[in-house]
Amino acid sequence: MKLVTIIGARPQIIKASAFSRAIKNHYSDKIEEVIVHTGQHYDENMSEVFFTELNIPAPKYNLAVGSGKHGEQTAKMIERLEEVFEKEQPAAVILYGDTNSTLAGAVAASKMLIPVVHIEAGLRSFDKAMPEEINRILCDHVSTLLFSPTRTGYENLVNEGFSTQLQEKPTANKPNIYHCGDIMYDNTLFFSSKADSVAEKFDLPKEGFVLCTIHRNSNTDDKDRLKSIFDSIVAISSFKKIILPLHPRTKKMMPLMLGEAYAKTVEENPNIQIIEPVSFLGMIYLEKNSDLILTDSGGVQKEAYYLNKPAVILRPQTEWKEIVDCGNAAICDADFDLIVSKAKQYLDCPPKEFPEIFGDGNAAKFMCKTILECL
């Protein structure tokens, strides 16, 4: 069986490593995987390095789409993906998450009547102002196999009209939905022990810090929100060291939104260590050695939970409500007072219990087995 895997952004590249590893270890005689990189992320530190570090098979195709307006970027991907699908004639297309690459793959494959397999199906922020929300909903509703990492995601699909009855031969009209655990949990378990090896390479601290990541355009492109978040970071830095791997978007927008003088003050703060974006292993190292994580990233929220770290969520909502419901993460949005108070609370009294809500670390193997049985 030939499967075409579509990747284009950092999280998808990482998720693909678990899927490729499951094929290599268990189904190499039954599944041929063709990887297509859309080129949605093209910064080497944010993309290419992961193929080497995570031992992911090199993409057979790189569509080199690059950045651009949502419609322009997605349209280019659809056009170029159609050409790849015509040439490869896959049995199914594997899509991850909620990026423009996901949307483009879903549109191109469904129009050509190629079964779509959506990994991370059912996630909802219930905020259609987020481009990701539109992407994930549209992808789910043209998919044949939908793999949800959480019980909540599965229930979201049921609430949207998906049947819980499994079809022997599912189609886009009668798809199958599964609650199977999170493929990123597979990866975190696999790579956690390897992460310490990168500490020296990136000159990373060993303990006693707060990790912070900011990249969403709803934060970086809004002057008031970005200022409030950085005011919070500065305040927290007065009692705890901050490590901030700076996303290219955030680096570009800081002087524009905050003013060059304020941005320089942040950069020169001795208790805020701004570093270049790190590799996946570097990020795992920082997460596992931090005392607290501040983030607007959905993936980093989960990784914090996997590694038993509390998280302050710099967004008004989350797709991972389970980690909030059990008290191990708090939605603080861009509220200065809430961010600082929750940070103090978690640092003074970190949560002790992290219930198992993301599966057993074998999600990718289950997905491969199910694809072979159903398609």
Backbone torsions as a table, in degrees:
resi	resn	phi	psi	omega
1	MET	NA	130.0	178.0
2	LYS	-99.6	127.3	176.6
3	LEU	-118.0	137.0	173.0
4	VAL	-103.1	121.8	178.3
5	THR	-101.6	127.1	-179.9
6	ILE	-103.4	125.3	174.9
7	ILE	-133.4	157.5	-179.9
8	GLY	-162.5	-18.9	-179.3
9	ALA	-125.2	158.8	-175.6
10	ARG	-47.7	-51.1	-177.9
11	PRO	-60.6	-35.6	-178.8
12	GLN	-68.9	-36.8	177.8
13	ILE	-61.8	-41.9	-180.0
14	ILE	-67.3	-46.0	179.7
15	LYS	-60.6	-38.7	-178.8
16	ALA	-61.0	-27.8	-179.2
17	SER	-63.6	-37.0	178.9
18	ALA	-68.1	-41.2	180.0
19	PHE	-66.6	-45.3	178.8
20	SER	-63.4	-37.3	179.8
21	ARG	-66.4	-39.9	178.0
22	ALA	-63.9	-40.4	177.1
23	ILE	-62.3	-48.6	-177.6
24	LYS	-60.9	-42.2	-173.7
25	ASN	-81.9	-26.1	-171.5
26	HIS	-128.9	-24.0	-170.6
27	TYR	-135.9	27.2	-176.2
28	SER	-63.5	-24.2	179.8
29	ASP	-88.2	-6.6	-176.5
30	LYS	-118.0	-24.5	-175.6
31	ILE	-124.1	129.1	170.3
32	GLU	-106.2	121.9	-178.4
33	GLU	-105.9	127.4	174.5
34	VAL	-111.0	118.2	-176.9
35	ILE	-96.5	131.1	177.3
36	VAL	-118.2	121.0	176.1
37	HIS	-99.0	120.0	-178.6
38	THR	-73.2	-19.8	-175.5
39	GLY	81.8	16.5	-179.8
40	GLN	-60.3	-41.5	169.8
41	HIS	-108.0	126.8	-176.7
42	TYR	-125.0	-1.2	174.2
43	ASP	-69.2	128.5	-173.8
44	GLU	-58.8	-39.9	-178.7
45	ASN	-69.0	-21.3	-178.0
46	MET	-100.6	-3.7	-173.7
47	SER	-145.5	-71.4	-167.5
48	GLU	-59.0	-37.5	-176.9
49	VAL	-60.1	-27.8	-176.4
50	PHE	-68.8	-31.5	179.7
51	PHE	-61.5	-41.5	-179.7
52	THR	-72.3	-49.8	-174.2
53	GLU	-64.9	-38.6	-175.9
54	LEU	-96.3	4.8	177.4
55	ASN	56.5	45.1	177.7
56	ILE	-88.3	137.2	175.9
57	PRO	-54.7	140.2	-178.9
58	ALA	-63.2	141.6	177.4
59	PRO	-61.0	138.8	174.6
60	LYS	-74.6	-29.8	-179.9
61	TYR	-129.6	139.1	167.2
62	ASN	-124.0	114.7	-174.3
63	LEU	-79.3	-12.1	173.7
64	ALA	50.8	43.5	-178.1
65	VAL	-71.4	-41.1	179.7
66	GLY	73.6	-171.1	-177.2
67	SER	-84.4	171.9	179.8
68	GLY	159.4	-179.8	176.2
69	LYS	-63.0	153.4	-174.9
70	HIS	-53.1	-49.1	-177.5
71	GLY	-65.3	-43.7	-179.8
72	GLU	-62.6	-47.2	-178.1
73	GLN	-64.1	-45.8	-177.8
74	THR	-66.2	-40.4	-179.6
75	ALA	-62.4	-42.2	178.5
76	LYS	-62.0	-41.5	179.8
77	MET	-63.3	-45.9	-179.5
78	ILE	-57.8	-47.7	-179.1
79	GLU	-58.8	-46.2	-176.1
80	ARG	-76.2	-31.6	177.1
81	LEU	-68.4	-36.3	177.1
82	GLU	-57.7	-40.3	179.6
83	GLU	-64.9	-41.4	178.7
84	VAL	-64.7	-44.8	-178.5
85	PHE	-64.0	-39.3	178.1
86	GLU	-61.3	-38.1	-178.3
87	LYS	-76.0	-43.2	-172.5
88	GLU	-86.4	-28.3	-178.7
89	GLN	50.6	59.9	-176.9
90	PRO	-74.3	157.0	174.3
91	ALA	-75.5	-24.7	178.7
92	ALA	-164.2	161.1	176.6
93	VAL	-116.0	129.0	-179.2
94	ILE	-97.0	124.8	-179.1
95	LEU	-125.3	144.9	-177.8
96	TYR	-118.3	133.5	164.3
97	GLY	67.7	-128.2	-162.8
98	ASP	-152.0	27.2	-178.7
99	THR	-88.4	177.1	174.5
100	ASN	-62.7	-30.0	175.0
101	SER	-62.8	-39.0	177.2
102	THR	-63.0	-48.2	-179.7
103	LEU	-61.3	-46.2	-178.7
104	ALA	-62.3	-42.9	178.4
105	GLY	-63.5	-38.9	179.8
106	ALA	-66.0	-43.2	-179.4
107	VAL	-66.8	-49.8	-176.6
108	ALA	-62.2	-46.3	-177.9
109	ALA	-67.6	-45.2	-176.8
110	SER	-65.1	-35.3	178.0
111	LYS	-66.0	-28.1	-179.9
112	MET	-96.2	8.4	177.9
113	LEU	61.5	33.3	174.3
114	ILE	-95.4	128.1	-179.8
115	PRO	-56.6	135.5	178.4
116	VAL	-103.1	130.4	174.5
117	VAL	-110.5	115.4	-176.9
118	HIS	-105.7	115.1	176.1
119	ILE	-93.9	130.5	-170.5
120	GLU	80.4	39.8	178.4
121	ALA	-75.4	156.1	171.9
122	GLY	84.7	-4.3	-179.1
123	LEU	-73.5	136.2	-179.0
124	ARG	-141.4	132.6	170.8
125	SER	-95.7	-15.8	-175.9
126	PHE	61.2	33.5	176.8
127	ASP	-133.6	98.0	-176.9
128	LYS	-77.9	2.0	169.6
129	ALA	-74.5	-17.4	176.4
130	MET	-83.3	122.8	177.4
131	PRO	-55.1	-35.1	-178.6
132	GLU	-62.9	-34.0	-179.4
133	GLU	-64.4	-43.6	177.6
134	ILE	-61.7	-44.8	-177.4
135	ASN	-60.8	-45.3	-174.9
136	ARG	-72.3	-35.3	178.7
137	ILE	-66.4	-47.1	-179.1
138	LEU	-63.4	-41.2	179.2
139	CYS	-62.9	-45.8	179.6
140	ASP	-56.2	-39.8	-171.8
141	HIS	-84.2	4.9	168.8
142	VAL	-120.8	8.3	-175.6
143	SER	-87.5	155.2	176.5
144	THR	-100.0	-39.3	174.7
145	LEU	-121.5	127.3	-178.2
146	LEU	-123.4	118.3	-177.9
147	PHE	-108.1	111.2	-179.3
148	SER	-97.4	134.0	-178.7
149	PRO	-77.4	-17.8	-175.7
150	THR	-133.3	160.7	175.7
151	ARG	-63.3	-37.9	178.7
152	THR	-62.1	-42.8	177.9
153	GLY	-61.3	-42.1	177.5
154	TYR	-60.8	-45.1	-179.7
155	GLU	-66.7	-32.8	175.3
156	ASN	-60.4	-41.5	179.0
157	LEU	-65.1	-42.2	178.0
158	VAL	-61.0	-42.5	-179.8
159	ASN	-65.8	-22.7	178.4
160	GLU	-91.4	4.9	173.5
161	GLY	105.9	1.1	177.7
162	PHE	-72.8	139.7	-178.9
163	SER	-81.3	142.9	175.4
164	THR	-83.6	-10.7	-179.9
165	GLN	-76.3	123.6	-178.2
166	LEU	-81.7	131.7	177.7
167	GLN	-90.5	142.6	177.1
168	GLU	-65.8	-38.1	176.1
169	LYS	-128.1	84.0	-176.7
170	PRO	-68.0	156.0	176.5
171	THR	-136.5	177.1	176.3
172	ALA	-64.6	-28.7	177.2
173	ASN	-77.2	-32.3	178.4
174	LYS	-131.3	76.4	-175.5
175	PRO	-80.0	165.1	173.3
176	ASN	-106.9	138.2	176.3
177	ILE	-118.5	144.8	-176.1
178	TYR	-138.3	141.8	167.2
179	HIS	-101.2	108.2	-167.4
180	CYS	-126.7	1.2	-174.1
181	GLY	91.9	170.9	-170.7
182	ASP	-101.4	126.2	-179.8
183	ILE	-63.0	-27.6	178.1
184	MET	-72.7	-25.9	174.0
185	TYR	-67.0	-38.3	173.7
186	ASP	-52.0	-48.8	-176.3
187	ASN	-66.9	-43.0	-177.7
188	THR	-62.2	-42.0	176.9
189	LEU	-62.2	-42.1	-175.9
190	PHE	-69.6	-41.7	-172.0
191	PHE	-96.5	-10.6	-175.6
192	SER	-57.4	-41.9	-178.1
193	SER	-71.2	-19.3	-178.7
194	LYS	-90.4	-11.2	-170.8
195	ALA	-69.3	-30.5	-176.9
196	ASP	-61.0	-24.1	-176.5
197	SER	-67.0	-17.0	-176.3
198	VAL	-96.6	-6.1	-174.3
199	ALA	-58.3	-45.2	-177.9
200	GLU	-68.7	-39.3	-178.3
201	LYS	-58.6	-40.4	-177.0
202	PHE	-100.5	4.9	-179.3
203	ASP	54.4	54.0	-176.5
204	LEU	-97.0	144.1	178.6
205	PRO	-69.4	161.4	-175.3
206	LYS	-96.8	-22.5	-177.3
207	GLU	-170.9	172.4	170.1
208	GLY	73.5	42.9	-179.2
209	PHE	-146.9	163.8	172.3
210	VAL	-103.8	129.6	176.6
211	LEU	-94.0	134.7	-179.1
212	CYS	-131.9	133.3	172.9
213	THR	-131.1	135.8	178.9
214	ILE	-137.4	123.4	178.8
215	HIS	-148.2	-17.7	-174.4
216	ARG	-67.8	137.9	-177.4
217	ASN	-66.3	-21.7	175.6
218	SER	-64.9	-22.5	174.7
219	ASN	-97.4	-48.1	-173.8
220	THR	-69.8	-27.9	-174.5
221	ASP	-101.0	9.8	178.8
222	ASP	-118.5	112.8	-173.5
223	LYS	-56.7	-47.6	-176.1
224	ASP	-66.7	-43.4	-179.6
225	ARG	-65.7	-46.4	-178.0
226	LEU	-63.8	-39.7	179.0
227	LYS	-64.0	-43.7	-179.9
228	SER	-63.0	-41.7	179.2
229	ILE	-64.4	-44.8	-179.4
230	PHE	-71.2	-31.8	172.3
231	ASP	-60.2	-39.2	178.4
232	SER	-65.4	-43.4	179.2
233	ILE	-60.9	-43.8	179.1
234	VAL	-62.5	-42.6	180.0
235	ALA	-63.6	-45.0	179.9
236	ILE	-65.4	-33.0	-179.8
237	SER	-64.9	-16.1	178.5
238	SER	-71.9	-18.3	178.6
239	PHE	-129.2	-1.4	178.5
240	LYS	-156.3	138.4	179.1
241	LYS	-66.5	140.0	179.3
242	ILE	-112.4	132.4	170.2
243	ILE	-108.8	124.2	-175.6
244	LEU	-126.6	93.8	171.1
245	PRO	-68.6	115.7	-167.9
246	LEU	-90.4	113.8	177.3
247	HIS	-64.5	144.4	-179.8
248	PRO	-54.0	-38.1	179.6
249	ARG	-64.5	-43.6	-179.1
250	THR	-66.7	-41.6	179.0
251	LYS	-59.5	-40.2	-179.9
252	LYS	-69.6	-39.8	-172.2
253	MET	-85.7	-20.2	-177.6
254	MET	-53.6	-55.6	-179.5
255	PRO	-67.3	-29.0	-179.3
256	LEU	-73.1	-41.7	-176.3
257	MET	-87.6	-36.8	-174.0
258	LEU	-99.0	-15.6	-173.6
259	GLY	90.4	144.5	-175.3
260	GLU	-63.8	-35.6	-178.4
261	ALA	-66.3	-44.8	179.5
262	TYR	-66.1	-44.7	179.7
263	ALA	-58.5	-39.2	179.6
264	LYS	-67.0	-38.0	177.7
265	THR	-60.9	-42.8	177.8
266	VAL	-63.1	-46.7	-177.4
267	GLU	-62.9	-30.4	-177.3
268	GLU	-93.9	-1.5	178.0
269	ASN	-64.6	120.2	-175.3
270	PRO	-66.5	-17.4	-178.9
271	ASN	-102.4	8.6	172.5
272	ILE	-119.2	111.9	-179.4
273	GLN	-99.4	104.4	177.6
274	ILE	-87.7	125.9	179.9
275	ILE	-127.2	164.4	175.8
276	GLU	-67.6	156.9	174.7
277	PRO	-52.7	135.0	-177.7
278	VAL	-99.1	166.3	176.8
279	SER	-70.0	173.8	178.1
280	PHE	-59.7	-44.2	178.6
281	LEU	-64.9	-37.5	176.4
282	GLY	-62.1	-39.0	179.7
283	MET	-68.3	-42.2	177.4
284	ILE	-60.3	-41.6	178.6
285	TYR	-60.1	-47.7	-179.5
286	LEU	-62.3	-42.1	-179.0
287	GLU	-64.0	-47.0	-174.8
288	LYS	-70.8	-21.2	-179.2
289	ASN	-103.3	-1.5	178.7
290	SER	-81.5	165.6	173.8
291	ASP	-98.8	-20.1	-176.7
292	LEU	-162.1	149.8	179.2
293	ILE	-125.5	127.8	171.7
294	LEU	-106.3	128.0	-175.2
295	THR	-159.6	152.2	168.5
296	ASP	-109.8	11.7	-179.8
297	SER	-93.5	129.6	175.7
298	GLY	-63.6	-41.4	-179.4
299	GLY	-64.8	-41.5	-178.6
300	VAL	-68.5	-33.1	175.0
301	GLN	-56.2	-47.2	-178.5
302	LYS	-66.7	-44.6	-178.8
303	GLU	-60.6	-36.7	175.8
304	ALA	-57.9	-46.1	-178.5
305	TYR	-64.7	-45.0	179.0
306	TYR	-53.3	-37.8	-173.7
307	LEU	-98.3	16.4	175.3
308	ASN	60.7	43.3	177.6
309	LYS	-118.7	137.6	175.5
310	PRO	-71.5	153.7	-177.3
311	ALA	-133.8	138.2	170.1
312	VAL	-103.6	119.4	-172.9
313	ILE	-94.3	120.1	-175.6
314	LEU	-92.5	49.3	179.0
315	ARG	-146.8	161.6	179.9
316	PRO	-80.9	-4.3	-179.6
317	GLN	-157.0	170.5	177.0
318	THR	-143.8	149.7	173.1
319	GLU	-79.0	-13.7	-173.4
320	TRP	-110.7	63.6	-174.0
321	LYS	-62.7	-24.3	-179.0
322	GLU	-59.4	-38.3	-176.5
323	ILE	-72.8	-24.6	174.5
324	VAL	-78.7	-43.2	-177.9
325	ASP	-59.3	-34.1	-178.8
326	CYS	-90.1	3.9	171.2
327	GLY	87.0	7.7	-176.9
328	ASN	-96.0	0.1	173.9
329	ALA	-148.1	154.2	-179.0
330	ALA	-133.7	131.8	175.9
331	ILE	-81.6	112.8	-177.2
332	CYS	-116.1	-6.8	179.4
333	ASP	54.4	-136.4	177.4
334	ALA	-110.1	28.8	-176.8
335	ASP	-83.3	110.1	-175.5
336	PHE	-53.8	-53.6	-175.9
337	ASP	-61.4	-42.1	-178.2
338	LEU	-68.3	-42.6	179.4
339	ILE	-60.0	-49.3	-176.6
340	VAL	-67.5	-42.3	-178.2
341	SER	-67.5	-40.7	178.7
342	LYS	-67.2	-38.4	177.5
343	ALA	-60.1	-46.1	178.6
344	LYS	-61.6	-42.5	-178.8
345	GLN	-61.5	-48.1	-178.1
346	TYR	-67.5	-34.8	179.3
347	LEU	-71.9	-37.2	-180.0
348	ASP	-75.5	-35.6	-175.9
349	CYS	-141.5	76.5	-177.2
350	PRO	-66.2	145.7	178.6
351	PRO	-63.4	147.6	-176.1
352	LYS	-103.7	-29.5	-174.0
353	GLU	-108.0	130.9	177.2
354	PHE	-128.5	87.8	-176.3
355	PRO	-57.5	150.9	-179.5
356	GLU	-78.3	106.8	-178.2
357	ILE	-125.3	-1.3	-175.8
358	PHE	-116.9	25.7	175.1
359	GLY	92.6	-165.0	-173.9
360	ASP	-114.6	9.8	179.0
361	GLY	88.4	9.7	-179.9
362	ASN	-122.4	30.1	-177.3
363	ALA	-63.5	-42.9	-175.9
364	ALA	-63.8	-39.8	178.4
365	LYS	-63.5	-42.2	178.3
366	PHE	-61.7	-42.2	-179.8
367	MET	-62.5	-46.1	179.6
368	CYS	-60.1	-46.7	179.8
369	LYS	-59.3	-43.5	-178.4
370	THR	-68.1	-40.1	178.0
371	ILE	-60.6	-44.7	180.0
372	LEU	-63.9	-37.5	-178.0
373	GLU	-74.8	-30.3	-170.1
374	CYS	-101.8	-24.8	-172.2
375	LEU	-113.1	NA	NA
